[in-house]
Every structure is written in C-alpha cells, then in structure tokens.
Amino acid sequence: MRTIKAGLIQQTNTADIKANLYKLARNIEEVSSQGAQLVVLQELHNSLYFCQTEDTENFNLAESIPGPSTGFFGELARQFGIVLVTSLFEKRAAGLYHNTAVVFERDGSIAGKYRKMHIPDDPAYYEKFYFTPGDLGFHPIRTSVGILGVQVCWDQWYPEGARLMALQGAELLIYPTAIGYESSDTPEEQERQREAWTTVQRGHAVANGLPLIAVNRVGHEPDPSGQTHGIQFWGSSFVAGPQGEFLARASREKEENIVVEIDLERSENVRRWWPFLRDRRIEEFAPLTRRFID
C-alpha cells in the first residue's frame, strides 16, 4: 500500500503579515512533527483577503517568484523535509499580477507553480481587479510524494480543470481556498453555499477516482470599505477519498491543524470498479469548448 500523510492548516489571518508568517511556520512545524509529508496552506495565506475592495495600494502586497516568500517557505520545506503547497500574490511585471500556487520540494526547491485560471468578480471578491487569468494551463506538478493536481479556489467549481489534471496523471487534487459567507445571507442560504462547495469538490474526486484536499481559511475579516459586513470564512477544510468519502473535515469556526493518511493506491481499485475514463465519449465532447450552445 502506498500512503502519504497530508497536513492541512486552517487558520485565521490578521493585517500583520509577519505574525501570519510566524503562525504558519509554527503550524507547519506542528503537522510535520506529526508525520506530515505533504502540507497544504490556504489561499493567499500571507495577508488578509485583500480582494474585498479595489485598492491600488494592495498591489504592494505582491512579490516576484522567486522572491522573499518563496525563500521563506522554501526554507521551511527544506527544514522539515516536506512537500509544501503555498498560495502567493505574484508580481510578474509592472501591472501584471497573478494568484499563484507554488509547490516546494523537500529540499526547498520550487517543484512547480500554477496560476489561478478562473478569476471571480463578485461583491467582496473583486479578484479581476488584481489578477490576470493564469496562462500555465492545467498541468500537474511532479513531487517526491506524488503527482499533484493543484488549482486555486474558484477553479474548484469547474469539473474541466480537475479532469484535465486527472488525464495527465495527477494522483491527488489540491485546492487552496478563501471562501465564506456574506452576513446578510440567511443561515439556511449560508449552509446551502457551504454544502454546495463541499459537494462539487467531492464530485471531482468521484468523477476522476482521485483523493482531494481543500484547505480554506477561517474567521471573520472586515470589509475595509464598510460597504459590506465583511466575510466570515467558513473553514470546513477537508480530505475526500476517490469515492468522495470524507477522510477528514475541519470545523466551520476554529483554527485547526489536521494530519490525515491518504492511500494513493486506492484510486487504482476505484477506477477498476468505476471505469469512467474508459467510457468517456471523447469524440462527442468538442462542443464543450463553446461558451454556450444556442
């Protein structure tokens, strides 16, 4: 049996970036001490979720890759001998920015990166103001613990990205995330949203016969503009197996570090029982490249 231990870090953030980084380092050390070989962080973990407003000053948070953050996290990966999945605000050039996941190998080197492809533009999630859509495609990243199909947040609602990762040999789907409630929504609507988020990703696991990790932030972050009551990030980070079964699930409200063992060989058996890839009618799928079929 080929297994890995994965560490999920679900934490609150503040405006103090140094404090956030220190907390991340402590949490990475904690899950590593529990045997985690792969550690996944939440989306844009260095700072508050700044996309609640459109403010050009926030571009000062962006960094080049390589840069200070890749140096910091690369050293943590080397120190603890882990594969580490991070989520950074990338400055590619003046006026050109991406929401970028960077994966570090155990020796601290950069194993690969993924630039977020689907960019939302909704109240309190004004990401199109900040991020250019990714141009690296949907390609898994090879690491010493396995082949990782890494995407970011809004990407997790789209089955096509997960499928393309699976078709290129991904052994594990991974989604750093920042998603939560708007306080004006009713409790019933809030719960529908959280369950929809969970369900669609479990569906990606089932449809592709792959385990999946989603790591969300948690806690309330105010809207600097005062136009909304801010975002209550709903946590609920989880690991699902290749049949969508929960292997672990964090709370909605608390900071949590979770270490869970994932059997990467189970996918082989599940795909033998449910041979979805065998039965795909690929010759009929060309219309999927159209925006809408009138």
Secondary structure, 3 states (H helix, E strand, C coil): CCEEEEEEEECCCCCCHHHHHHHHHHHHHHHHHCCCCEEECCCCCCCCCHHHCCCHHHHHHCECCCCHHHHHHHHHHHHHCCEEEEEEEEEEECCEEEEEEEEECCCCCEEEEEECCCCCEECCEEHHHCCCCCCCCCCCEEECCEEEEECCHHHHHCHHHHHHHHHCCCCEEEEEECCEEECCCCHHHHHHHHHHHHHHHHHHHHHHCCCEEEEECEEEECCCCCCCCCEEEECCCEEECCCCCEEEECCCCCCEEEEEEEECCHHHHHHHHCCHHHHCCHHHCHHHHCCCCC
